[in-house]
Amino acid sequence: MLILSNIIALVLVLWAMILLVIVAKKIGGHVGKVFKLLVLGIFFSIFIHAIIELLGYLGFIDEKQLLFIMGVLLSLGGIFFISAGIFAGKKLKI
């Protein structure tokens, strides 16, 4: 059952990520770029998390590696959030 739930999560998150990136491109400009960075910060990390968790469940990755990878994913998401904030702040002259 865990395999099925991870596969469903992968499909849904990928779908959401694609739709929101399309929306960001349609918005365009500065706001679109900030929105795209926020989408990447949230959904890309969740997508990779689901892949890694599935690989761990299938025995391809051990638990110690999972903990390290999750830390990296949280950091990556944080970098995208900070980038979005800096990018938005430059436009707003904060």
N, C-alpha and C positions, 0 to 999 in steps of 0.2 A: 504494500500500500504506500510506503514511503517513496518508492520509485515513481509511482503514478503521480503522487502529489508534487514531487520535484519536477517532473516533466510538465505537468500542468502549470506550475509556477514559471518555468522557463518560457513556455509558449505565451502566457499572459503578460509577463514582464517584457518580453521581446516585442510583442504586439503594442503594448503601451509606449515603449521607448520609440518605436518606429512612428507611431501616430503623433506623438508629441514633438519629435524632431521635424516631422512634416509641418506641424503647426508652427514651430519656431521659424522654419524657413519662410512660411507664408507671412508671418508677422514681420520678419526681416529687421534690418537695422540693428541698432544697439540693444533694444529690448529683446529681439529675437535671439541675439547672441547670448545674452544673460540667461534667457529662458533655456536655451540649449545646454549651457553649462550646468544649470540646476537639474535638468533632466538627466544629464550624464552622471552628475553627482549622486542622484538617487537611484535611478533605474539600472545604470550600468553596474554599479556595485551589487545591487540585488540580483541581477542576472548572473553575474560571475559567482556570487555566493551560492546560488542554487545549483550551478554546475559543479562547483567544488564540493558542496554537500552531497550531491548525487555520487560523485566519484569516491568520496569517503565512504558512503554507504555500500558502494559496490566493491570496496576494498582496494582501490587504486591509490588512495592517500590515507596515511595514518592520522590519528587524532592530534599528535603534536604538530604535524604540518598544517592541519586544519586551523588550529589556533593561530599559527603564524600568518597564514593566508588571510584569515578574517581580520587580523590587525592591519594588514596591508590594504585590504579592501576598505576598511573604515578610514584609513589615512587617505586613500585615493579619493573617496567621496568627499572628505574634508577639503582636499586640494581643489576639487571642482567647485565646492561652495565658496571657498576663499577667492578663487579666480573670478567667480560670478560677482562677488561683492566688490572686489577691486575694480573689475571692468565697469560695473554699474556706478561705483563711486567716482571714477574718472569722468564719466559723462555728467554726473550730477555735481561734480567739483566738490566732493566731500573731503 
